[in-house]
Amino acid sequence: MESLLNQVPIGLSIGAVLLLIALGLTFTFGQMGVINMAHGEFIMAGAYTAYMLQGWAGGQAVLVALPVAFLIAGALGWILERTAIRHFYGRPLDTLLLTWGVSLVLQQAARDLFGAPNVQVDAPSWLTGRIEVAGANLPYSRLFILGLAIACVVGISVYMNRSRQGRRMRAVMQNRELAAVSGVATGRVDQFTFFLGSGLAGVAGVALTLIGPVGPSLGTYYIVDAFLVVVAGGLGQLKGAVIAALALGMLNSFTEFWTDASLAKVIVFAAIIAFLQFRPQGMFVLRSRALT
Amino acid sequence: MTGTEPLLRVTGLEAAYGRARVLFGVDVTVGPGELLCVMGRNGVGKTTLLNAVMGVLPPTGGTVVFDGEDVTGVPTHERVRRGMGYVPQGHETFPQLTVAENLQVTLEASRHRDKGAIDEALEIFPRLKEFLGRRAGFLSGGQQQQLAIARALVTRPRMLILDEPTEGIQPSIVQEIEAAIERLHKENGLAVLLVEQYLELALRLADGFVIIEGGAVQRAGTAEDLHDEEVKRLLAV
């Protein structure tokens, strides 16, 4: 029973990481219709940022890495959008292949730079403890990840709903052509959206260093689940992404506890497929009265 | 009516969807303060013409000159900032934004950024004032169309480009929209390029008209010519 309860913080923290990854995807997928397979490598870039900063920041690397990884991953995403993706708008299949290729190149680049074996990032000493609540172990690191995700979601939500740039992003997401004929420079909004979404993946990468080792293919483990979150939650929907991410994280960790890792994946996929049979549009959809 | 220089001069405009050509060299001229009505049956290329004029659909040939400047290669959003206010077909809004946000996002993208522009637009469509906090997607079609025109007005356009503004709108609001267009044109002296299928409205408001058929201008003239039998034949369905 105790070990079963221990799955809760594991599930929640995995869900929190998935949420950070999915937030970026839901922007780029929802706003631009781009299926960015290289998104996972921005996670990896974020994780290696923390690893690189260890030499300089020592035990506090994870903390220092959060803003740095956001900027580095964001810049990578921005460069990808500027140099490649923008030439392929409206061609989803080509974009998919293109970004998959970029993903492979980035993985190999990481292998060349950091070596194929996994590396370890040491958590700050103040994150190594744990507290016990109702018989369950709550490691500080997992709580930290949860807090980080909450802070990001609240921040993004306020930003999207209150700021000028956020309003612009929502306008483009909801009606790109109308945004253009309203005077909004949609191309510039796309650039920023890509930067923001990729930056969040970098933050997720830093969070992942608290959970396990860092390797060149780190992103590939999470990218598929993150896409599932986006699809199950409903496109461009913050609320849906939050619920879907936490549900998927919990489902993952519990099925893994009762079975094993690969069977758990099968069960989770089957559950998602079943869910989409009933709600192909995801949990939430943009509702409107199109015609009256 | 006609100044020395027309506000909008479209010359030899050609446009296509993929390999399907729709416009075969359209010439249209709108003077300052003029209301030009673009008429024609369904599917002759009226909407395509407006989209090509706005750069939403990049033309394959011809030029668009606005206010003496060639804007043919200028991005759509920049054309809007230069004073071309466009209200596309089908009462389009940002459905998940509130009415106020719909107007605000447009104001923030405009060149002048003067908050007074929102009040001016709401003055034209006072009905919208009670819905400011409501999401645009939950308005009725007629209210959405009023919002769509108000949104274009917020940019303080020098010319209003309207694509069948009363199509599929409940009759009570059609009158309000027509009155608003009339007021903007007659009192504020706003130039208007109006795509309209109904002869009655054109007869009442237009200074001039062009009739499009088969992707080219078949007939052009002044309001008086609209009574012509030949014109009625071209518009008959």
HADDOCK unambig.tbl for C-alpha pairs under 7 A between the chains (distance, minus, plus):
assign (segid A and resid 167 and name CA) (segid B and resid 105 and name CA) 6.38 0.50 0.50
assign (segid A and resid 168 and name CA) (segid B and resid 105 and name CA) 6.19 0.50 0.50
assign (segid A and resid 171 and name CA) (segid B and resid 94 and name CA) 5.93 0.50 0.50
assign (segid A and resid 174 and name CA) (segid B and resid 94 and name CA) 5.80 0.50 0.50
assign (segid A and resid 174 and name CA) (segid B and resid 95 and name CA) 6.99 0.50 0.50
assign (segid A and resid 175 and name CA) (segid B and resid 94 and name CA) 5.97 0.50 0.50
assign (segid A and resid 180 and name CA) (segid B and resid 76 and name CA) 6.05 0.50 0.50
assign (segid A and resid 180 and name CA) (segid B and resid 77 and name CA) 4.95 0.50 0.50
assign (segid A and resid 181 and name CA) (segid B and resid 76 and name CA) 6.22 0.50 0.50
assign (segid A and resid 181 and name CA) (segid B and resid 77 and name CA) 5.70 0.50 0.50
assign (segid A and resid 181 and name CA) (segid B and resid 80 and name CA) 6.24 0.50 0.50
assign (segid A and resid 181 and name CA) (segid B and resid 86 and name CA) 6.27 0.50 0.50
assign (segid A and resid 182 and name CA) (segid B and resid 77 and name CA) 6.70 0.50 0.50
assign (segid A and resid 182 and name CA) (segid B and resid 80 and name CA) 6.64 0.50 0.50
assign (segid A and resid 182 and name CA) (segid B and resid 106 and name CA) 5.37 0.50 0.50
assign (segid A and resid 182 and name CA) (segid B and resid 152 and name CA) 6.79 0.50 0.50
assign (segid A and resid 183 and name CA) (segid B and resid 77 and name CA) 3.98 0.50 0.50
assign (segid A and resid 183 and name CA) (segid B and resid 78 and name CA) 6.42 0.50 0.50
assign (segid A and resid 183 and name CA) (segid B and resid 80 and name CA) 5.18 0.50 0.50
assign (segid A and resid 183 and name CA) (segid B and resid 81 and name CA) 5.85 0.50 0.50
assign (segid A and resid 183 and name CA) (segid B and resid 106 and name CA) 6.65 0.50 0.50
assign (segid A and resid 183 and name CA) (segid B and resid 109 and name CA) 5.34 0.50 0.50
assign (segid A and resid 183 and name CA) (segid B and resid 110 and name CA) 6.13 0.50 0.50
assign (segid A and resid 184 and name CA) (segid B and resid 77 and name CA) 5.62 0.50 0.50
assign (segid A and resid 184 and name CA) (segid B and resid 109 and name CA) 5.30 0.50 0.50
assign (segid A and resid 185 and name CA) (segid B and resid 77 and name CA) 5.72 0.50 0.50
assign (segid A and resid 288 and name CA) (segid B and resid 95 and name CA) 6.04 0.50 0.50
assign (segid A and resid 288 and name CA) (segid B and resid 137 and name CA) 4.29 0.50 0.50
assign (segid A and resid 288 and name CA) (segid B and resid 138 and name CA) 5.85 0.50 0.50
assign (segid A and resid 289 and name CA) (segid B and resid 137 and name CA) 5.29 0.50 0.50
assign (segid A and resid 289 and name CA) (segid B and resid 138 and name CA) 5.63 0.50 0.50
assign (segid A and resid 290 and name CA) (segid B and resid 137 and name CA) 6.91 0.50 0.50
assign (segid A and resid 291 and name CA) (segid B and resid 141 and name CA) 6.14 0.50 0.50
assign (segid A and resid 292 and name CA) (segid B and resid 140 and name CA) 5.89 0.50 0.50
assign (segid A and resid 292 and name CA) (segid B and resid 141 and name CA) 5.02 0.50 0.50
